[in-house]
Amino acid sequence: MKKDKVLILTALPFKINGNQSLPRFIKMFLDKDFTTNLYTSAISKNILNDPNFEIVSIPSLHEWLLNIKKTKNIPKKLNQTTNMKQNKFFKIKSDDVLPPFGALNIKTAVSKWFLFIIYIIDNLLLFLYLLILKNKFIKSFDLIIGYECGYTHAAKLLSKIFHKKYISKYQGTVLKSVSHNLTTARIFFPYNYFGINKSDLCIMVDDGTDGEFYARARGCKNIYFQPHGVATEVYDNIDKKLFDFTDYENKFIIFNNASGSNWKRVDRIVRSLQYLPSEIKNKIIILSTYNGPDKQELNWYTQQIKVDSCVEFLENIDYITSNFLIRNSNLLIMTNDMSNLGNPVLEAIYFGIPIISIDDGSLNKYIANGKNAILINLDKNFDINMADAITKCVSDTKFYNSLKENSKNNNSVFSLSDQQKKEYARIVKVINSHD
């Protein structure tokens, strides 16, 4: 019996640490006995070791330019005597919302359009390579998927020429930052805006960034819009020795899961700690996984405002250890720009851990302020209100226990296997359609 075959094109890395959405998506096909080929321009390693899976590295002009930029943009070292005015965290305020890729000015627009043109060239080169040199190979596939914006143009062109079903998948979108202004999206985010294109099925992850709106704005009609599921089968048998809590005995542990993106805004958490009563400072520890290029600057900022005794930036925390920390903390705290509905929050909801976050609308379908979470308005009083929220959770045992008990009643976030059953059903429906 002929196996179904799927070709996935992406600019995302396939890696053992960090975001596992792509590996889990591919494993869904492998579990259904699909032959799966992944073409990616990012540095990747085959971590699945499945005979039905092949990963191919794509030469990329974009990746080449990115590597050059990395070698030039080595983070500058700071020292304790550096003038405070040079530290950006003294300049910005917690209620400032920062554009994800810099100020929206002519320089940014030119830079983003230049980058977009580079991506288009990469798409064209991959398309011609597969069309001319891999013609028979492409004909053998039942489905072509463009995963994220990197190669959706090439994926769609190939699907048209070879008469294949085409699915686009996105993990959310930074277009949330333009607040439905499509003109701004076109000018400053051409890669993200035009990278969403019409497909037989658009799988847009609900991560609180209003992706369904932008998918419809780009002409998508058949849209599967759901949050990620929680990979319970991975987390159920976590080794309890993964993380040593010895140094935090008798501490109220507050965990912040943040990547290296500047829109994670860990500075909001740090800044609010200034307003904690000293007895509360002595009782808590904030554990953060933030690892952005300005981490040293943020670390120094915590020292300058004298809250470093209750903040620790963790190193080399993988997604499994992160989940272990979520499940063994008293609170999860997330203060991102754009959206706070990421995997950490979904996992906290699923495993019954109370949450402190921003009342930005991204979490409204999943948690309720005062019931299983504290959601704080992002205004000029944010720092004080955040400090008050932490203080209440630490000092008011009855209130915290109520949050904890209510957090156990999850009926909005589901396991990865349950979510993928629904997602796979929509994919199969597309494959079997004859229009």
N, C-alpha and C positions, 0 to 999 in steps of 0.2 A: 504493500500500500504506500502511495506517494505521501511523503511528509509535507506539511505546509511549511513555507519558507518566508521569513520576514527579513527585510533589509532596513537597518536603522542608521541614519546619518546624523551626526551631532558634532558640536565643537566642545562638548563637555568631557571632562576626564572620567575614566572608568577606574575607580580607586577603592582601596580597602577601608580607608578612613574618610571622615567627612560625610557629606550628604550621600545617602545610600539609595536615593530615588531611582537613579538610572540602573544600577545593578539589580534592584528588586523588580523593576519593570521588565528587564531582560529575563530574569529568572522565572517570571510569570509565563513567558513564552516557552522557555525550556521545560518547565514542569508540564506543559501541555504538548510536549514532544515536537515543538517547532524547531526547524533548523534556523538558527539566528546568526546573522552577520552584522557586526557593528563597525562602521567606519567613523573614526573620530580624529580630529586634528589636535586634540590635547594629549599630553603625555599620559599614557595609560598602561595598565598591566592586566592580563587576564587572570582574574581572581576566582573564576568560577570552575575552571578545569572540567568543562563539559564537552564531550566529543561533538555535540551538535552546535557548539558556539565557536565563532571565530571573530577575533578583533583585528582590525586593520588600521594602521596609522596613516593619516593623510598628510602629505606635505602642505603647509599652510603659510601664506604670506603674513596673515594676521598673527599667528603664533611666533613667527620669526621677528616681527616688529615688537611684539609683546616682550620677548626675551631680551631684546636690545634695551627696551625701556626699563626692565627690571635691573639690568646691570648698571644703568645710569642712576636709577632712583634708589640708591642705598640709603636707608633711614639714617638721618644725622644723629650723632650721639649727643645726649644732653648731660649736663652735670648740675650738681646741686646749686652752683653759683650762677647758673643762667638766669637772666632777668625774667621775672614772672610775666612780663608783658609779651615775651616770646612764646609762652605756652598758650596754645589756642584754647585750652579748657578754662582759662581765666577770662577769655573773650566771649565765648558763646554762653548762652543761657539754656536752661533745661527746656523752656518753652519755644526755643528756636527749632524750626524744622529745616534740616539741611537738605538741599537737592542731592540726590544720590550720586551724581557724577559731576559736581561742581556747579558754580553759579550759571544761571541761564542767561548767557550773554553771547555776543557774536563769536568770541573766541571758542566757546564751548560748542556752538552750532557748527562752526567750520571743522573743529576737531572730530565731532561725532559723524559728520557727513563724510569726512575723509576715511574714518574707520569703517563706515557703512560701505563705501565704495570698495575698500579692501576686501570686505566680506563678500561682496558681489563678485569680485574677481576670483576669490577662492571658490565660490559656488560654481562659477563658469568653468574653471579649470577642472574641478571634480566631475562636473556634468560631462564635459568633453572626454575626459579620461574613461569614465564608465560607459559612455555612449560608443566610443570608438574601439576601445581595447577590451571592454568587458560586456560586449553586446549580448552574447549568449548567456552569460552569467546573470545579467539583470533580467532577462526574459524568464528565468527559472523561478523568480520570486512571485509570491501571491500578494504581498503587501509591502509597501514602502512607507517608512515612518520618518518624519523630520522631528527630531527631539530637541526642543528649545529652538531658538531663532537662528542658530549658526548656519544650518544647511537646509532650511525649509524651502528655499528657492530651487536648489538643485533637486531636492526630493520631489517637489511638485512637477518640475519639468520632466523628470524621468518617468513619473507616473503617467503623465499625459502622453508622452511618446510611446511608451511601452504598454499603455492601456492597463495600468495596475491601480489597485485601490490605494489611496493615499490618506494617511492619518498624520495629523500634527499633534504634538504633545508639548505642553508648557507647564512649568512648575510655579506658575504665577507670573506677574509682570511688574516691572518698576514703573510702568505707565500710571500706576496709582498716584504717583507724585504730581501728575499734571491735572488731577481733579476733573477728568472728563473733557478737558480742553484738547481737542484733536489737532488743532493747528499747532499748539505747543508741542504735542507729541511728535508731529511730523518734522518740525524744525529741529528739536533738540534730542529726540530719541528715534531717529529713522531706523536704526538696527532693530529696536524692540517693536516699533510700530509696524513696519513693513515686513518684519520677520514673522508676524502672524498673518497667515494667508488662508484662503478658502481650501477646505479639504473635505473628504467624505465623512470624516469625523474629527472634530477638534476636542482633544482631551485637555481641558484647562483645570489645573488643580486649584481648588478653593483654598488659598492661603491668606485670605483677607485683603488681597490687592485688587479686588473688583475685576478679575480677569474675564468674567463672562461678558461684561459690558464691552470691553475692548475687542473680544473675539467677535461679537455681533457687529461692532463698528467696522470690522475688517471683512465682513460679509459671511462669516461662518454661521451656519444654520443648525447643523447637527452637532450639539455641544454636550459633552459629558463634564459636568461641573461638580466635583466632590473634593473634600479634603483628603489628604493622605490617610491611610490606615496605619495602625500601630503594629509593628513587627513583633507580636507577642511570642512567636515561636523562637525568636532570637533571644529575647530577654528573659524568658521563663526560667532558664537554668544558669543565670549569671553567677559566676564565682564570687563569693562574698569577700574574697581577698583582693578583688580588683582595685579597691581604694581603701587606704588606711585612714580611719576616722579618729585614731588615737589622739591626735593633736587637738581635736575639736570636741572632746568629751565635755558634757554639761553645757555645750554651746547650742544656741538656737541657730540651726543651719539654714541659710538662704542661698539657693543656687541660681546662678545666671548662666544660661547657655548662649554664648555669642561666638560667632565666627570672626573672620578678619574684616568684615564689611563695616565701613564707617557709619552706616545707617543703623547699626545695632545700638548705638547711643548708651553705652555703659556709663558714660560720664553723668547721666541723669541720676543713676543709683548712687554713685560716689558723692555727687554734690549734695544730695539730700541727707547724707549721713552726718553732715555738720550740725544738723538741727536735732539730732537725737540726744536725749538726756544721757549723761555719762554712764548711768547705771545700765541703760539699754545697750550702749556701745560695748560695755564689758560682757554682755550676755550673748551677743550675736557674732556670727562670722559670715561674710559674703564670699562665696566661692564662685569665681567667674572664669570661663574658658576663653575670654576675649583674647585674640592674638593678632590684631591689626597692626599695621606699620607704625601707628602712633601709640603703641602699647607702653613703651618706655615713658613717653610724655604723660600718658594717663597715670602710670604708676607713680611718677614723680609728683603729679598733681595731688594724688591721694596723700602723699607725705606732706606737701605744702599746706594742705588744709587740715592736717592732723587727724585723718581717719584711716591711716594705713594699718592700724592695729586690728581693725575689723574687716579688712578686705584682703583677699589673697587671689592672685591671678595664677591659675593652674597651667601647667605645661603638658603638651602631648596627650590630650584627653581624646580618645576615640569615641565613636557613637555608642558603643556598648557601655563603656565606663560612664559616659554622660547619662545614659538611661539609669544606671545604677545610682548615680548621684541624685538624679531627680527623685527616684523612689525612696531614697534614704534621707532626703532633706525635709525640713519643716515647711518650707515655702519654695515655690519657683517665682522668680521675679524677672520680668521682661519689659524693656522700655524702648523698643525700636521705633524708628520713623517708619512711615508707610503702613506697616502691619505687624502685629504680634502673633498672628496665627501660623506659627511654624511647627515643625515636628516636636520641639521641646514642650510647647503648650499642649499639643494634642496628647503627648505621652503623659503629662501631668494630669490632664483631665481623665484619661483612661485609667490611670493607676491611683486616682483619688488624692492628689496633692493640691492643696490650696494655692492660688495664684494671686500675685499682685502685678498689675499691668496698667496700661494707659487706656482710658475710655475713648478709643478712636473708632469704634464701630466694628472693628475686625473680629471681635470675640463675641459679639452679641448673640449669635446663634448657638453658642456652646457653653457659656458660663454667665452667671448673673451676679451683678454687684451686690455685696452684702450677704449673698447666699453661699457661694463656694469660691468667691474671689473678692478682691477689692480693686475696683477700676477707678483710676484717678484722672480728672480732667487735666489736659495739658494747657495750663495757663500760668500766669506769673506766680501763683501760689503753689506750683507743683512740688517744689522741693520740701516745703513745710508739710504739705498734705501727704507726701510719700513718707516722710519721717513719722508723721502721726499714724499712718497705716501700719508701719513696721512696729512702732511702739505698742499699738493696740493688740497686735497679734502676739507680741512677746509678753506683755503684762496682763492682758485680759484672757485668762485661761478659758473661761466659759465661751467667750467669743471665738477664740481660735478653735476650740473643740467643735463648735457649731459649724465653722467653715470646713473643718476636716471631715466631719460626719456627712455634711451635705455633699462634699466632693466625691463621696463613695457612690452617689446615685447618678452614675453616668449613663445617659441614653442618647448621646449625641455624637460620640466618637467611637469608631469601630475598629476591629482588628484589621491588619493588612490583608489577611486571607479573605475576610468578608468583603472588603472594599474591592479587592482584585477580582472576585467572582463577578461583581456587577460590571466592573470595567471590561473584563474579558468578554462578557456576554455582549456588550456593545461593539467590541472589536469584531467578534465572530459574525455578528449581524451584518457588518459592513463587508467583510470578506465574502459572505454568502449572497450578498445582494447582486442583482444583475442589471442595474440601471446604468 
